[in-house]
Amino acid sequence: MNKSTWLHIIFLCIGFLFISESSASVNPNNFEVVLVEKDSLQIDTSSIEKRHFDNLKDTYTGEDYIYERTVESSGWWARFKQWINDWFMDLFNLKNKGQASNLTDIAIKIAGVIIFLLVIYFIFKAVINDEGTWVFGKSSDKSIIPVTDIEANIQATDFKALINSAEKENNYRLAVRYYYLWILKNLANAEIIDYDVEKTNSDYQNEITQTDVKEKFNYTSYLYNYIWYGEFDVDDKQFNKAKSAFINFLKDIKA
């Protein structure tokens, strides 16, 4: 045999040895048994009842069922903002709706701030105004009384007759009001004050230079404010005490 034949025989023997070793290493007992569970999906084979819905458009109407809104179907605020957007676009010849929307938002914010400041201003003015009232009570420095024929024509008014009429009707608050106006009339005639229906108690007090007159005016002003603006019933005792102070002051005023 030549050399090539011997080589083929050797390789063939090696191949048989390798196959026999591989066969010996495969043991049927080494295989694991894998159990496949049965599919647990349940199929509903019951009959299906077909349902019919009539007039759905008529049933589901109203604001809650509008999912796509136009400007016409939106609220008044959206329509108002759209109107401002269109106005800005026409005013500045804007082609971009986003720019117009930004201008609208800025304008609304500025307008809100201005309105807020105006409200604060008017509230503050009403609180501290001479004719206003404080938050927790009536002002003690109001204008004397609202403008009427009596106040406008104080020099031509017969206060004594008015007081007698009020006392007969037991309207003591009104009588005190007349007494106080009578005092102002006499002070004006004595050129101690300059009467004006728009002036307040403090205005008259600042005009009085005589110490004794100022003290009596302060006391009668206190009685007037307490009884007239107090808005409560005045009994005979309280009225007579106030009446005595008014009469004594009237006697002391010298024209």
Backbone torsions as a table, in degrees:
resi	resn	phi	psi	omega
1	MET	NA	145.0	178.4
2	ASN	-85.0	175.9	-175.8
3	LYS	-65.1	-36.8	-177.5
4	SER	-66.0	-37.5	-179.4
5	THR	-66.6	-42.6	178.4
6	TRP	-60.9	-37.8	178.9
7	LEU	-64.7	-39.6	178.6
8	HIS	-64.4	-39.4	-179.1
9	ILE	-65.7	-40.3	-178.2
10	ILE	-64.9	-47.1	-179.6
11	PHE	-63.2	-34.9	-179.8
12	LEU	-67.7	-41.1	178.1
13	CYS	-64.2	-42.1	178.4
14	ILE	-61.3	-39.8	179.7
15	GLY	-62.7	-43.2	178.2
16	PHE	-63.1	-39.7	179.1
17	LEU	-63.3	-41.2	-179.0
18	PHE	-66.5	-40.7	179.5
19	ILE	-66.1	-39.3	-178.4
20	SER	-67.8	-38.0	178.3
21	GLU	-65.3	-42.6	-179.8
22	SER	-64.3	-39.3	-179.9
23	SER	-67.0	-36.1	-178.4
24	ALA	-70.5	-29.6	-178.0
25	SER	-77.5	-16.3	179.4
26	VAL	-87.2	111.5	-178.8
27	ASN	-114.8	124.6	-179.9
28	PRO	-60.8	-24.1	-178.9
29	ASN	-73.0	-15.3	-178.3
30	ASN	-80.9	-9.9	179.5
31	PHE	-76.7	136.4	175.7
32	GLU	-89.7	143.0	179.0
33	VAL	-90.0	120.7	179.9
34	VAL	-106.0	118.7	179.5
35	LEU	-97.6	128.9	178.2
36	VAL	-97.1	118.1	180.0
37	GLU	-70.0	152.0	179.5
38	LYS	-73.0	139.8	-179.6
39	ASP	-57.4	128.3	-176.7
40	SER	-94.4	3.3	-179.7
41	LEU	-64.7	127.4	179.6
42	GLN	-101.2	138.8	-178.3
43	ILE	-108.3	124.7	178.5
44	ASP	-82.5	115.0	-178.2
45	THR	-105.7	10.6	-179.3
46	SER	-71.3	159.1	-178.0
47	SER	-74.7	147.5	-178.9
48	ILE	-104.7	129.7	179.4
49	GLU	-91.3	121.4	-178.9
50	LYS	-78.7	128.2	-178.2
51	ARG	-108.3	149.2	-178.4
52	HIS	-122.0	135.3	178.4
53	PHE	-119.0	118.9	-177.8
54	ASP	-106.3	148.4	173.3
55	ASN	56.0	46.0	179.3
56	LEU	-65.2	-36.4	-179.6
57	LYS	-65.4	-33.7	179.0
58	ASP	-75.9	-29.9	-176.9
59	THR	-78.5	-46.7	-175.1
60	TYR	-98.3	75.1	176.7
61	THR	-122.0	166.1	179.2
62	GLY	112.2	177.6	-175.6
63	GLU	-63.4	-32.8	-175.8
64	ASP	-69.6	-17.5	-174.7
65	TYR	-111.5	15.5	176.0
66	ILE	-97.4	106.4	-176.2
67	TYR	-97.3	-23.1	176.6
68	GLU	-122.9	114.6	-174.7
69	ARG	-106.9	144.6	169.6
70	THR	-106.1	174.6	179.4
71	VAL	-61.6	-37.4	-178.5
72	GLU	-67.3	-33.6	-177.3
73	SER	-90.3	-2.5	179.9
74	SER	-84.2	175.2	-180.0
75	GLY	-73.4	174.4	-177.0
76	TRP	-64.3	-31.4	-178.6
77	TRP	-67.4	-43.1	178.3
78	ALA	-64.1	-39.6	178.9
79	ARG	-66.4	-38.4	179.0
80	PHE	-64.0	-45.5	179.0
81	LYS	-63.9	-38.2	178.7
82	GLN	-65.3	-36.6	177.5
83	TRP	-63.5	-41.4	177.8
84	ILE	-66.3	-40.6	176.6
85	ASN	-56.2	-48.0	-179.2
86	ASP	-63.8	-36.5	-179.6
87	TRP	-66.2	-42.6	178.2
88	PHE	-65.6	-40.1	-179.9
89	MET	-63.6	-39.3	178.0
90	ASP	-72.8	-36.8	-176.2
91	LEU	-69.3	-43.7	-175.8
92	PHE	-105.1	7.6	-179.4
93	ASN	55.4	45.9	-179.1
94	LEU	-81.9	139.5	176.3
95	LYS	-103.3	-17.8	-177.4
96	ASN	-98.2	118.6	179.3
97	LYS	-67.3	-27.8	178.5
98	GLY	-64.2	-40.1	177.4
99	GLN	-64.4	-42.5	178.5
100	ALA	-63.2	-38.5	178.7
101	SER	-65.3	-40.5	177.6
102	ASN	-63.8	-43.2	177.4
103	LEU	-61.9	-38.4	178.9
104	THR	-63.5	-45.2	179.3
105	ASP	-61.4	-42.2	179.5
106	ILE	-64.6	-43.7	-179.6
107	ALA	-63.2	-39.8	-180.0
108	ILE	-67.0	-40.2	178.5
109	LYS	-64.8	-42.6	178.4
110	ILE	-63.3	-43.7	179.1
111	ALA	-62.8	-38.5	177.9
112	GLY	-62.9	-41.3	178.9
113	VAL	-65.3	-42.3	-179.9
114	ILE	-63.5	-44.0	179.0
115	ILE	-62.9	-41.4	179.2
116	PHE	-62.1	-44.4	179.7
117	LEU	-65.3	-36.9	177.9
118	LEU	-64.9	-41.7	178.7
119	VAL	-62.8	-45.0	177.5
120	ILE	-60.6	-40.9	-179.0
121	TYR	-62.8	-46.8	-177.5
122	PHE	-69.0	-35.7	176.8
123	ILE	-65.1	-46.0	179.6
124	PHE	-62.7	-40.6	180.0
125	LYS	-65.4	-40.0	179.6
126	ALA	-66.9	-34.5	-177.4
127	VAL	-70.8	-43.9	-174.1
128	ILE	-97.3	-1.4	179.9
129	ASN	-64.2	148.4	-179.8
130	ASP	-59.4	-27.8	-179.1
131	GLU	-102.0	4.2	-179.2
132	GLY	-88.8	-179.7	177.1
133	THR	-123.8	149.4	174.7
134	TRP	-75.6	163.6	-173.5
135	VAL	-62.9	-38.7	-172.0
136	PHE	-103.8	19.4	176.5
137	GLY	167.6	179.8	-178.8
138	LYS	-80.7	148.7	178.2
139	SER	-72.9	138.6	177.6
140	SER	-91.0	4.9	-177.2
141	ASP	-132.5	43.9	178.5
142	LYS	-74.1	167.1	166.5
143	SER	-58.8	150.5	-170.1
144	ILE	-53.2	-55.2	176.0
145	ILE	-157.9	163.5	176.7
146	PRO	-59.9	152.7	-177.9
147	VAL	-69.1	120.8	175.6
148	THR	-133.4	-177.8	179.1
149	ASP	-62.1	-35.0	-178.2
150	ILE	-66.2	-48.3	-178.1
151	GLU	-68.2	-35.1	-179.8
152	ALA	-72.1	-24.4	-178.7
153	ASN	-125.0	52.7	-173.7
154	ILE	-63.3	-32.9	-178.2
155	GLN	-71.9	-25.3	-177.9
156	ALA	-96.9	6.1	-175.4
157	THR	-92.7	135.0	175.8
158	ASP	-92.7	90.3	-175.0
159	PHE	-69.8	-29.4	179.9
160	LYS	-63.3	-42.1	178.5
161	ALA	-67.5	-40.2	179.2
162	LEU	-65.3	-39.6	179.3
163	ILE	-65.4	-43.1	178.6
164	ASN	-60.0	-40.2	179.7
165	SER	-66.0	-42.2	-179.3
166	ALA	-66.5	-38.6	-179.7
167	GLU	-67.0	-36.5	178.5
168	LYS	-64.4	-31.0	179.1
169	GLU	-90.2	5.3	-178.0
170	ASN	58.1	27.6	177.3
171	ASN	-93.1	77.7	-172.8
172	TYR	-70.0	-34.4	178.3
173	ARG	-61.6	-43.4	179.0
174	LEU	-67.1	-37.2	178.0
175	ALA	-62.6	-40.5	177.8
176	VAL	-64.5	-37.7	177.3
177	ARG	-59.9	-45.0	179.6
178	TYR	-66.1	-38.8	177.8
179	TYR	-59.5	-42.8	-176.6
180	TYR	-67.2	-41.2	177.1
181	LEU	-65.5	-33.8	177.8
182	TRP	-63.8	-40.7	177.1
183	ILE	-62.8	-43.7	178.8
184	LEU	-62.0	-38.5	178.0
185	LYS	-60.7	-47.0	-178.6
186	ASN	-68.5	-37.3	176.8
187	LEU	-63.8	-37.6	177.8
188	ALA	-68.5	-40.6	178.5
189	ASN	-64.8	-31.6	178.6
190	ALA	-83.4	3.7	179.9
191	GLU	58.5	31.3	175.5
192	ILE	-86.8	-33.4	176.2
193	ILE	-130.3	165.0	173.8
194	ASP	-110.7	103.4	-172.4
195	TYR	-69.2	136.9	174.9
196	ASP	-153.1	132.1	-175.7
197	VAL	-64.0	-20.6	-178.4
198	GLU	-88.1	-8.0	-177.9
199	LYS	-78.7	159.7	180.0
200	THR	-109.2	175.3	177.9
201	ASN	-57.7	-42.0	-179.0
202	SER	-65.8	-35.4	178.0
203	ASP	-60.6	-46.2	179.2
204	TYR	-67.4	-39.0	-179.9
205	GLN	-60.2	-40.2	-179.8
206	ASN	-70.2	-22.9	-179.7
207	GLU	-80.9	-23.4	-177.2
208	ILE	-79.5	126.8	-178.3
209	THR	-103.1	-24.5	-178.4
210	GLN	-77.9	127.9	-173.2
211	THR	-62.8	-48.9	-177.6
212	ASP	-65.0	-38.1	178.1
213	VAL	-66.7	-40.4	-179.7
214	LYS	-64.5	-40.1	179.2
215	GLU	-63.6	-44.8	179.5
216	LYS	-68.1	-36.2	177.2
217	PHE	-65.4	-40.6	178.5
218	ASN	-61.1	-40.5	-178.1
219	TYR	-69.3	-45.5	179.4
220	THR	-67.0	-32.2	175.7
221	SER	-65.4	-39.4	176.8
222	TYR	-61.6	-44.8	178.9
223	LEU	-62.7	-42.0	-179.8
224	TYR	-62.5	-49.2	179.2
225	ASN	-61.8	-41.5	-176.8
226	TYR	-65.6	-41.8	-175.6
227	ILE	-86.3	-46.8	-174.3
228	TRP	-74.1	-48.8	-178.4
229	TYR	-84.5	-12.3	178.0
230	GLY	-68.4	-26.3	177.2
231	GLU	55.1	44.5	173.0
232	PHE	-133.2	162.2	-177.1
233	ASP	-68.5	138.3	179.1
234	VAL	-109.2	127.8	179.6
235	ASP	-87.3	177.1	-176.8
236	ASP	-60.4	-42.3	-177.5
237	LYS	-62.8	-45.8	179.8
238	GLN	-65.4	-41.0	-179.2
239	PHE	-66.4	-44.3	-178.8
240	ASN	-62.9	-36.0	177.5
241	LYS	-65.2	-44.9	178.8
242	ALA	-67.3	-40.4	-179.9
243	LYS	-60.0	-42.1	179.8
244	SER	-62.0	-40.6	179.4
245	ALA	-66.2	-41.6	179.1
246	PHE	-64.3	-46.1	-178.3
247	ILE	-63.0	-43.0	179.4
248	ASN	-63.0	-38.9	179.6
249	PHE	-67.5	-41.3	178.5
250	LEU	-59.2	-38.4	179.7
251	LYS	-68.3	-31.5	-177.1
252	ASP	-79.5	-18.7	-179.6
253	ILE	-79.4	122.0	-177.7
254	LYS	-111.4	118.2	-179.5
255	ALA	-76.1	NA	NA
